[in-house]
Each structure stands twice: as C-alpha cells, then as structure tokens.
Amino acid sequence: MPLRLAEHPEHDRPRERLWRVGPAALTGQELLAILLGTGCAGRDALVVAGELLGVVDGSLRRLGGRPLAELARIPGVGRSKAARVAAALELGRRVGSEAEPPAPRIRGPADVQRIYGARLRDLAVEEFHVLALGSQSQVLGDLLITRGILNSSLVHPREVFRAAIAEAAAGIIVVHNHPSGDPTPSADDRAVTRQLVDAGRLLDLPVYDHVIVGGDRYVSFAEAGLL
C-alpha cells in the first residue's frame, strides 16, 4: 500500500516544506497537493496532484483551461477540490495581469506632510521615521526607527542607515513629531540632524530633509536652510 501523506517523513510533506523553504521552492505537484489537502483511498494528495498534472502534460496553464467537470471526475478530486484548484489558478492569472500602482514621489516637504501629518499629529509620544527614497524620489519604504516616551526619542545613525540600506535607498528623509504641537526644532533635533547628514555623506546616502510634524504644522530643515 502506498504511504498516506501523513505517513511521509515530516520534512518531505509539502506543507511542512513550504513553511521551511518557501512556496517558490516547491514543485507544481507539491503546491497542488497543498490545495487538495487530502487524497482518497490508497492515493494521497501528492498522487492525486500528479494525476491532475498528468492530464495536461504537467502544464499549470493548460490545467486552468480544462473544464471543471473533467477535473472533478479524477478520483480524489471531486467538485469541491476542482473548484479550489480553479480558484487558485484564476487568482494566479489575476495577479499576473494586475498592474502595480506607481510608488508615490516626493517633490517637497508638503508631500512628506501629506504622508505623515494625520498619522503623527495626535500622538502622545515621539516617533522617528525614515522615508527611504529611490533614485527618482519614489517612496521605497516607511521605516519606524524609534518610538519615544513623552517628548523624548533617541535615535542613532546606525539604526537609521541600516534600515535605509536594507531598502536599497538612494537617499532618505527623516521625519518625527513633537507631541507638544510645536514643530520648532530643538537643539537636540539640530544635533541629531547634523549627525545624520554627516553620516549620510560618508555612506554616500544623502539625507534630503528632516521634517518635524507638530499639530497641523510642520518644519522642513531643507526649506528653512538648516541642513
């Protein structure tokens, strides 16, 4: 008697392999077996998945074009599992045809305020964010570096640039809020900004701006000539 899927060594089971090495490392047969979940008497889900693929000479694209009734007639599939397979293939088709929306571009501090203003203005503590930008000033990521207590948030250049480098940023804008509602830069804000600008020069990863959000207002170091 062939082994049931649950009787295979755990490291060989498709679902466990997916968790261990990721879906891209699995064969089409293994992915289909996960969708099917179970097989039938004497045939585990891997065997049934192999028979599904055998109908179309191993082509997932052709499998998506076969009538549901034909798939349902394969022993171990049935109407419910055939519908599950068809839905998964249709989702894949839609993902492939869906256009990715363009990333927003930052043209000035007003764009930064539009991204962060509503999020930061009412916070009771300081948050320090890095806006990672690509070579065309497109947003690659919003990275929360620290969350402070009351009006104190410490930030180290190492944490800022490690996060930016991980995003393959061409440059960054740093952003934080003043819970007091007054965005006027403090002496600490100026000192931290100088440290970051100097570190950015050494790393060839420029700091384009430091924007402080306070209430409904903001201050841009670049706009104010403070960089």
Buried (B, 14 or more C-beta within 10 A) or exposed (E): EEEBBEEBEEEEBBBEBBEEEEEEEBBBBBBBBBBBEBBBEEBBBBBBBBBBBEBBEEEBEEBBEBEEEEBBEBEBBBEEBBBBBBEBBEEEEEEEEEEEEEBEEBEEBEBBBEBBBEBBBEBEBBBBBBBBBBEEBBBBBBBEBBEBEEEEBEBBBEBBBEBBEEBEBBBBBBBBBBBEEEBEBEEEBEEBBBBBBEBBEEEEBBBBBBBBBBBEBBBBBBBEEBB
